[in-house]
Amino acid sequence: MPQYTKEMRKDGWTIVVPNMSEIHFDIIKRIFENYRMNVVLLENNDPSLINEGLKYVHNDMCYPCLLVIGQMLDAIKRGIVDKDRCALVISQTGGGCRASNYYFLLLKALKRAGLENIPVISMNLQGMNSNPGFKITLNMIIQAFTALIYGDMLMMLSNQTRPYEVNKGDTDRLVKKWSDYIGGCYAKNRGYFGSHMRENLNRISDDFAAIKQNRVAKVKVGVVGEIYMKYSRLGNSNLKEFLESQDCEVMLPPMLGFVFYCFTNGIHDREFYGGRARYAFFVKHFAMPYLERFERWMEEAIERHSIFHRPATFKELEEYGKSIISQGCKMGEGWLLTAEMVELVEKGYSNIVCTQPFGCLPNHICGKGMVRPIKEKYPEANIVPIDYDPSATKVNQENRIKLMLAVARENLEKE
């Protein structure tokens, strides 16, 4: 099995990364480039790559796995990247989720395609399947965490501004401006952390509020689901763009909540099952209070202007979830998925699309399976689970969403 070596890194080999979220990953990409890594984010979203994935991945595997592997192989065969000078990156969770096996499925797919000479890099924090040329340092983790907050800030404010902008394109131009600026801060290794970060968040909020807008009543739609399907344009068939084309405002929960969720799983392990006492103590008394400071800065920056809606803090999410589901339910997105739906209803985004990928049983249980108890508590909730799999057509998916939007517009007119 070939490895990505230090020599490959120095020689400028391309590291190929699937693009889950354009804003977040564009900023994170710049961090890796500062460590002399030549990173390419894949943008090939042609529906034909689904068939490419089906050639090498069994159709009973998770749909995100099939998409990511198909996208990589499609990029290689089309010549988007040089097959003789590239390495592929894929996540590996290390938990009970089948995403732990994506790494090995990609190796198997490359072998079947006659491309077994291409190194595969496992993206994880457990030290699994390490490569000598790809090391994640503490400084990189800190920078990636700040990039996550900047990405969440830009994503949420752009989604709350774009539907109302008077001059089309102002919002996207501002996103690019700030992505470039933050990337420049990482390149200089200053101006992105501490007090600088707090100042940047406030300036981002002020800039988006300054965009000329026409704030008329629109249908507000929240999007939840498995993390890749929720954010990836490839995974959800350009869901956000479709909803905006239907004259809706879209709310995507911040990725920060998922990071906090992963951290606190160790605390819940200790409470429910015992063990991991040191880890639980460290996370509860040191890590979480430290990270919550940055969450608070983002919340305060968003609240500088009344036209914007801040997301729930993680502590608020925990309370939302407790009223419906146990925190011991933590496989995949677990209780967080249910809590995000409750939060959206509480925040006025009662029209919700729940993206359901084939092969993700925890997502179906905590998503589609929790619709009834949520509606019993919140009768105004208008939730539509949408299945995404190789056999599902975009037309059928959009028609189901349009039925949900028809109800949403009726409710908006009544209000």
Secondary structure, DSSP 4 states (H G I P E B T S, - for coil): -----HHHHHTTPEEEE--S-HHHHHHHHHHHHHTT-EEEE-----THHHHHHHHHS-TTS-HHHHHHHHHHHHHHHTTSS-TTSEEEEEE---SSSGGGGHHHHHHHHHHHTT-TTS-EEEE-SS-TT-BTTB---HHHHHHHHHHHHHHHHHHHHHHHHGGGBSSTTHHHHHHHHHHHHHHHHHHHT-SSSHHHHHHHHHHHHHHHHHS-B-----EEEEEEESHHHHH-TTTTTSHHHHHHHTTEEEE---HHHHHHHHHHHHHHHHHHH---HHHHHHIIIIIHHHHHHHHHHHHHHHTTSTTS-PPPPHHHHHHHHHTTS-TT--STTHHHHHHHHHHHHHTT--EEEEEEETT-HHHHHHTGGGHHHHHHH-TT-EEEEEEESTT--HHHHHHHHHHHHHHHHHHHHH-
